[in-house]
Amino acid sequence: MKKVLASILVLCMVFSLCAVSASADDVIKLKMHFVDPETAPYVQGGQKIAELVSEATDGKIQIEVLSGGSLGGERDTIELAMDNSLDIATCANSVLTNFIPEMGILDQAYLWKNADEAHAAVDGRLGELIKEKAEAIGLHVIGFEESGFRNTFSTKPIKSIEDFKGVTIRTMENKYHQAAFEAFGAMPIAMNYNDVFPALQTGTIDACENATSNCLNSGYYEVTKNVTYTQHAFVYILLCMSDDAWDRIPEDLREPFLAAVQEGVEYERNLLNEANADAVEKLKDLGVSFYDIDVAELQAAYQAKAAEKGFTFDPDWQAAVDEAVASVA
């Protein structure tokens, strides 16, 4: 009898262990990749998303956040996601324009007057258009983080459009951003992000442009003691999920998953504002000077250059942009 009871106890233990193993196997584990360092607001937003997703799904979906470009650049990782070799890639909207040409409309200089318009666009009809196009190339856009408006960092003060003349400035490889600085009288040069700091040190370039907090996080302040509030472009950081990863999420978990991601996106947007404000104070303490500039004059110069180059956009996408602007007015 004792042997029978012992055998039953052993079997119960085995079944219990199997149940625990099966439960552990049911956890959906995803990897999300950023090219930026762990201190960047976008990465911290990704970490918040991971936390919120775990809470919203009772631990059934776990996201591991990778940072620092450990898997390559933004385009590299987007291609990995398209190939189902990475669960969630992140990239600036200009990178995805390489695969969705209509998204070029977001790369225009002075597209939005403020962040409210920018948010209304991607949280509304324009965001839906982006998601539809992304699904056609094997990606699911699950959220729109942002690096916000970009400003100009320079080795010499830039206080007016005349001060841009002859300035060699690094930009992303983006025809709209480059057209803007051409219109200002500068000489834009596309350059890998990791090459910017040494180029500033050696005088290969005179300036670069990015979110204000990046001047602090990337150490540009060591060689660029001037920041000009050009506010020339607004950049989104899209969270792009692979088909395979999306299909692994059960139907009943998709709504709480997406709601948690959006909550994390809102957290990142607020965090970015705080990071930029904090960066300004710290940069001032480090000897960096800040300058306002006649933005209306810069905008007019860009619009003239855009007309000269014949920039045009898909009518449906333009209507979605106009709808976002009207909704905030």
C-alpha positions as CSV (number, residue, x, y, z in Angstrom):
1,M,0.0,0.0,0.0
2,K,2.8,2.4,0.9
3,K,4.5,1.6,-2.5
4,V,1.2,2.5,-4.3
5,L,0.9,5.7,-2.4
6,A,4.5,6.6,-3.1
7,S,4.0,5.9,-6.8
8,I,0.9,8.1,-6.8
9,L,2.8,10.9,-5.1
10,V,5.7,10.7,-7.6
11,L,3.2,10.8,-10.5
12,C,1.5,13.9,-9.0
13,M,4.9,15.6,-8.7
14,V,5.7,14.8,-12.3
15,F,2.4,16.1,-13.5
16,S,2.8,19.2,-11.4
17,L,6.3,19.8,-12.9
18,C,4.9,19.3,-16.4
19,A,2.2,21.8,-15.7
20,V,4.7,24.4,-14.5
21,S,6.9,23.7,-17.5
22,A,3.9,24.1,-19.9
23,S,2.9,27.3,-18.1
24,A,6.4,28.7,-18.5
25,D,6.4,27.7,-22.2
26,D,3.2,29.7,-22.7
27,V,4.9,33.0,-21.9
28,I,5.5,35.0,-25.1
29,K,9.0,36.5,-25.1
30,L,9.8,39.3,-27.4
31,K,12.9,41.4,-28.1
32,M,12.6,45.1,-28.8
33,H,15.7,46.9,-30.2
34,F,16.9,50.5,-30.1
35,V,20.0,52.0,-31.7
36,D,20.1,54.6,-28.9
37,P,21.9,54.3,-25.5
38,E,20.0,53.0,-22.5
39,T,19.7,56.6,-21.1
40,A,17.7,57.9,-24.2
41,P,14.1,58.7,-23.5
42,Y,13.0,56.4,-26.4
43,V,14.8,53.4,-24.7
44,Q,13.4,54.3,-21.3
45,G,10.0,54.5,-23.0
46,G,10.6,51.0,-24.4
47,Q,11.4,49.8,-20.9
48,K,8.1,51.3,-19.6
49,I,6.2,49.6,-22.4
50,A,7.8,46.3,-21.4
51,E,6.7,46.8,-17.8
52,L,3.1,47.9,-18.7
53,V,2.7,45.0,-21.2
54,S,3.7,42.5,-18.6
55,E,1.2,44.0,-16.1
56,A,-1.6,44.2,-18.7
57,T,-1.2,40.6,-19.7
58,D,-0.5,39.1,-16.3
59,G,3.0,38.3,-17.3
60,K,2.0,36.3,-20.4
61,I,3.9,38.7,-22.7
62,Q,7.5,39.6,-21.7
63,I,9.5,42.2,-23.7
64,E,13.3,42.3,-23.4
65,V,14.6,45.8,-24.4
66,L,18.0,45.9,-26.3
67,S,19.8,49.2,-26.7
68,G,22.9,50.7,-28.1
69,G,22.6,49.3,-31.6
70,S,23.6,45.9,-30.5
71,L,21.9,44.4,-33.6
72,G,22.9,47.1,-36.1
73,G,21.4,50.3,-37.4
74,E,17.8,51.3,-37.7
75,R,17.5,50.1,-41.4
76,D,19.3,46.9,-40.5
77,T,16.9,46.0,-37.8
78,I,13.8,47.0,-39.8
79,E,15.0,44.5,-42.4
80,L,15.5,41.9,-39.6
81,A,11.9,42.4,-38.5
82,M,10.6,42.2,-42.1
83,D,12.5,38.9,-42.3
84,N,11.0,37.7,-38.9
85,S,14.4,37.6,-37.3
86,L,13.6,40.4,-34.8
87,D,10.4,40.8,-32.9
88,I,10.2,44.6,-32.6
89,A,12.5,47.1,-34.4
90,T,12.4,50.8,-33.8
91,C,13.3,53.5,-36.3
92,A,12.8,57.1,-37.2
93,N,10.0,57.8,-39.7
94,S,12.6,58.8,-42.4
95,V,14.1,55.2,-42.3
96,L,10.7,53.6,-43.0
97,T,10.3,56.0,-45.9
98,N,12.8,53.8,-47.7
99,F,10.1,51.1,-47.7
100,I,6.9,53.2,-47.7
101,P,7.5,56.2,-50.0
102,E,4.3,57.9,-49.0
103,M,5.8,58.5,-45.6
104,G,8.1,61.1,-47.1
105,I,5.3,63.6,-46.3
106,L,6.4,63.4,-42.6
107,D,10.0,64.4,-43.5
108,Q,9.0,67.9,-44.7
109,A,10.5,70.8,-42.8
110,Y,8.0,72.8,-40.8
111,L,5.1,70.4,-41.3
112,W,3.7,70.9,-37.8
113,K,3.4,74.1,-35.8
114,N,3.4,72.2,-32.5
115,A,3.5,68.7,-31.0
116,D,-0.3,68.5,-30.6
117,E,-0.6,68.5,-34.4
118,A,2.1,65.9,-34.7
119,H,0.3,63.7,-32.2
120,A,-3.1,64.1,-33.8
121,A,-1.7,62.9,-37.1
122,V,-0.2,59.6,-36.1
123,D,-2.8,58.9,-33.4
124,G,-5.5,59.5,-36.1
125,R,-6.0,58.9,-39.8
126,L,-2.4,59.4,-40.9
127,G,-1.3,56.7,-38.4
128,E,-3.9,54.3,-39.9
129,L,-2.5,54.9,-43.4
130,I,1.0,54.2,-42.1
131,K,-0.1,51.0,-40.4
132,E,-1.9,49.8,-43.6
133,K,1.2,50.3,-45.7
134,A,3.4,48.7,-43.1
135,E,1.3,45.5,-43.0
136,A,1.8,45.1,-46.7
137,I,5.6,44.8,-46.2
138,G,5.4,42.5,-43.2
139,L,5.4,45.0,-40.3
140,H,2.9,45.9,-37.7
141,V,3.3,49.5,-36.4
142,I,2.2,49.2,-32.8
143,G,3.2,52.7,-31.5
144,F,4.7,56.1,-32.3
145,E,7.3,57.2,-29.8
146,E,9.2,60.4,-30.8
147,S,12.4,62.4,-30.6
148,G,10.3,65.5,-31.3
149,F,11.4,68.8,-32.9
150,R,15.0,69.0,-34.0
151,N,17.4,72.0,-33.4
152,T,20.8,73.0,-34.7
153,F,24.0,72.5,-32.8
154,S,27.0,74.5,-34.1
155,T,30.6,75.4,-33.4
156,K,29.8,79.1,-34.1
157,P,26.7,81.0,-33.2
158,I,23.8,80.9,-35.6
159,K,21.3,83.7,-34.9
160,S,19.9,84.5,-38.3
161,I,19.4,82.8,-41.7
162,E,22.5,84.7,-42.9
163,D,24.6,82.9,-40.3
164,F,23.9,79.6,-42.1
165,K,25.7,80.6,-45.2
166,G,28.7,78.3,-45.8
167,V,28.0,76.2,-42.7
168,T,28.7,72.5,-43.3
169,I,26.0,70.6,-41.4
170,R,25.4,66.9,-40.9
171,T,21.8,65.7,-41.6
172,M,20.2,62.4,-42.0
173,E,20.2,61.1,-45.5
174,N,16.9,62.8,-46.2
175,K,16.2,65.0,-49.3
176,Y,13.6,67.1,-47.4
177,H,15.9,67.9,-44.5
178,Q,18.8,68.6,-46.8
179,A,16.6,70.8,-49.0
180,A,15.8,72.9,-45.9
181,F,19.4,73.6,-45.0
182,E,20.2,74.3,-48.7
183,A,17.4,76.8,-48.6
184,F,19.0,78.4,-45.5
185,G,22.3,78.7,-47.3
186,A,24.1,75.8,-45.6
187,M,25.9,72.8,-47.1
188,P,24.2,69.6,-45.8
189,I,26.1,66.4,-45.7
190,A,24.6,62.9,-44.9
191,M,26.7,61.1,-42.4
192,N,26.4,58.0,-40.2
193,Y,25.3,59.0,-36.7
194,N,28.3,57.4,-35.0
195,D,30.7,59.6,-37.2
196,V,29.2,62.9,-36.2
197,F,31.1,63.6,-33.0
198,P,34.6,62.9,-34.4
199,A,33.6,65.0,-37.5
200,L,32.7,67.9,-35.2
201,Q,36.0,67.5,-33.3
202,T,38.1,67.6,-36.5
203,G,36.2,70.4,-38.1
204,T,35.0,68.2,-41.0
205,I,31.6,69.6,-40.3
206,D,30.6,72.8,-38.5
207,A,27.2,71.7,-37.2
208,C,24.6,69.0,-36.8
209,E,21.0,68.8,-35.9
210,N,18.9,66.6,-33.5
211,A,16.7,66.7,-30.4
212,T,18.0,69.1,-27.8
213,S,18.5,66.4,-25.2
214,N,20.8,64.6,-27.7
215,C,23.3,67.5,-27.5
216,L,23.8,66.4,-23.9
217,N,23.5,62.6,-24.2
218,S,25.9,62.4,-27.2
219,G,28.5,64.8,-25.7
220,Y,28.2,67.2,-28.6
221,Y,28.3,70.1,-26.1
222,E,32.1,69.4,-25.8
223,V,32.7,70.8,-29.3
224,T,29.4,72.6,-30.2
225,K,28.8,75.4,-27.7
226,N,25.8,76.8,-29.6
227,V,22.2,75.6,-30.0
228,T,19.7,77.4,-32.3
229,Y,16.0,76.7,-32.0
230,T,15.4,76.1,-35.6
231,Q,12.6,73.5,-34.8
232,H,12.9,72.5,-38.5
233,A,11.6,68.9,-38.4
234,F,9.6,66.6,-36.1
235,V,10.7,63.0,-35.9
236,Y,8.8,60.0,-34.8
237,I,10.3,56.8,-33.5
238,L,8.1,54.0,-34.8
239,L,7.8,50.6,-33.1
240,C,7.6,48.0,-35.8
241,M,6.6,44.4,-35.0
242,S,7.3,41.5,-37.2
243,D,4.5,39.3,-38.7
244,D,5.7,36.3,-36.8
245,A,5.8,38.1,-33.4
246,W,2.3,39.6,-34.0
247,D,0.8,36.2,-34.9
248,R,2.2,34.8,-31.7
249,I,-0.1,37.1,-29.6
250,P,-3.5,35.5,-29.0
251,E,-6.5,37.4,-30.0
252,D,-7.7,37.9,-26.5
253,L,-4.4,39.6,-25.5
254,R,-4.0,41.9,-28.5
255,E,-6.3,44.7,-27.1
256,P,-4.6,44.9,-23.7
257,F,-1.2,44.6,-25.4
258,L,-1.8,47.5,-27.7
259,A,-3.4,49.6,-24.9
260,A,-0.3,49.0,-22.7
261,V,2.0,50.0,-25.6
262,Q,0.1,53.2,-26.2
263,E,0.3,54.1,-22.5
264,G,4.1,53.5,-22.7
265,V,4.2,55.8,-25.8
266,E,2.5,58.6,-23.8
267,Y,5.0,58.1,-21.0
268,E,7.9,58.5,-23.5
269,R,6.4,61.6,-25.0
270,N,6.2,63.2,-21.6
271,L,9.6,62.0,-20.6
272,L,11.1,63.5,-23.7
273,N,9.7,66.9,-22.8
274,E,11.2,66.6,-19.4
275,A,14.6,65.4,-20.8
276,N,14.8,68.3,-23.2
277,A,14.0,70.9,-20.5
278,D,16.5,69.3,-18.2
279,A,19.1,69.2,-20.9
280,V,18.8,72.9,-21.6
281,E,19.6,73.7,-17.9
282,K,22.5,71.3,-17.8
283,L,23.9,72.5,-21.1
284,K,23.7,76.1,-20.0
285,D,25.7,75.1,-16.9
286,L,28.3,73.5,-19.3
287,G,28.7,76.8,-21.2
288,V,26.3,76.2,-24.1
289,S,24.5,79.2,-25.5
290,F,20.9,79.1,-26.9
291,Y,19.5,81.3,-29.6
292,D,16.1,82.0,-31.0
293,I,15.8,82.6,-34.8
294,D,13.2,83.9,-37.2
295,V,11.4,80.5,-37.8
296,A,8.9,82.1,-40.3
297,E,11.8,83.3,-42.5
298,L,13.3,79.7,-42.4
299,Q,10.0,78.2,-43.2
300,A,9.4,80.6,-46.2
301,A,12.9,79.7,-47.5
302,Y,12.2,76.0,-47.3
303,Q,8.8,76.3,-49.0
304,A,10.4,78.2,-51.9
305,K,13.1,75.4,-52.2
306,A,10.4,72.7,-52.0
307,A,8.5,74.3,-54.8
308,E,11.6,74.6,-56.9
309,K,12.3,70.9,-56.4
310,G,8.7,70.0,-57.1
311,F,8.0,68.0,-53.9
312,T,4.5,66.5,-54.1
313,F,2.7,64.0,-51.9
314,D,-0.1,61.4,-52.2
315,P,-3.5,63.2,-52.0
316,D,-4.9,60.9,-49.4
317,W,-1.9,61.4,-47.1
318,Q,-2.0,65.1,-47.6
319,A,-5.7,65.1,-46.7
320,A,-4.8,63.2,-43.5
321,V,-2.2,65.8,-42.6
322,D,-4.7,68.6,-43.2
323,E,-7.2,66.8,-41.1
324,A,-4.8,66.6,-38.2
325,V,-3.9,70.3,-38.4
326,A,-7.6,71.3,-38.5
327,S,-8.4,69.1,-35.5
328,V,-6.0,71.1,-33.3
329,A,-6.7,74.6,-34.7
